[in-house]
Amino acid sequence: MRQVGPAGASRALRASVQVRRIDPWSTLKISAVLAVIGFFIWMIAVAMLYLLLDGMGVWSQVNSSVSTLTTDGGGSSDAIGAGTVFGWAFLLGIVIALGMWNTLSTALSDVYNYRASVSPWFRSIFMFQPAPDLIASSPLQFQLHAFFAFLLLAIWPFTRLVHVFSAPIGYLARPYIVYRTKGDDTTASQPSRAPQGTWRSPTASKRG
């Protein structure tokens, strides 16, 4: 739109739109849709990464190493499989999606102030003075976010992922493992009958 002046010169008019208020229900729906989209993007990314590493043989090497460290090499089940990866990714994706939902819905509108209830409740847990009434009065989406996050931490020690908190100290004291290739001649070398703790020259039998 242009405005013509007295001298015939035109001047452009600039209009600015300022959003003063967003409907809370619209914000809740939009943030929920974005959270669901983010969840599916997360699962697709995990699937692509899993298939890529599986094609490179990374998972087989990791399972072989974990089996050697934790057992005597006779373990039959894999430490990391498709069920383990996608199961944990699904549970972690729910926590992330609920967190996105809560963050976007509270950032785009003033429908709920979680800093006055959820944040003090979270701090009270680490202070060993839990205040369950704070989280009980919060909306359902915040309660679900807290539930799935603590569920993730609760089942962690009962899975193979507990090994990330442990060091393979016993592996340092294990005896050496002798590997033999397929081309080795097993009849060329005879087992030594020397007492333990002594050393016998390989040429001693030839001299005798």
Secondary structure, DSSP 4 states (H G I P E B T S, - for coil): -EEE-TTS-EEE-----------HHHHHHHHHHHHHHHHHHHHHHHHHHHHHHHHTTHHHHHHHHHHHHHSSS---S-SS-HHHHHHHHHHHHHHHHHHHHHHHHHHS--S--GGGTHHHHHHHHHTT---HHHHHTS-HHHHHHHHHHHHHHHHGGGSGGGGGGS--HHHHTSPP-----TT--TTTSPPP-PPTT----TTHHHH-
